[in-house]
Amino acid sequence: NDGHLVAYFRDGGGEAWLAHAAAHGHRVRCFGRVRSPIEGVEVHPASVEGFARALESARGVIATAGNHLPAECGELGIPLLALHARGDTEQKMNAHLVVHAGLGESGRIDVVDPAVFARYVSRLGDTVSARRAPPLALPTVTEALVSSLEALRRARSR
């Protein structure tokens, strides 16, 4: 474990979160595009093999809230900071499911929230082996979906 975070943003746009992580002493390996170099962030071309190798020794992941990566992080016991784009209902629901399942934290990709980042960092284990505990007692997909939809309904009615 070399203490790095792995980042992946399907459509780009996560530079502010990368800069925030690096400014707080985290080494970040980002797979994909960034608009300009960020000190403390290594940028790698998108590569399934490279990403998988980086994930094996990562302390955490910062990424857009897709469908597959949250499951991979959950299986590996790697905390995920799941970010969603404003107005992207699918990503927002996925990010909520990450939090609900206890797999990490969530936030908007365009707004760095220091409190969200602090909660996320508190989830990072000191070693890879300390983090990779037995599988979590996760809710069923139906339970998580119903809970997430209820939470979204409550949030919209405010």
Secondary structure, DSSP 8 states (H G I E B T S, - for coil): ----EEEE-TTS--HHHHHHHHHTT--EEEES--SS--TTEEEE---HHHHHHHHHT-SEEEEE--SHHHHHHHHHT--EEEEE-TT-HHHHHHHHHHHHTTSEEEEETTS--HHHHHHHHHH--SSHHHH--S------HHHHHHHHHHHHHHHHT-
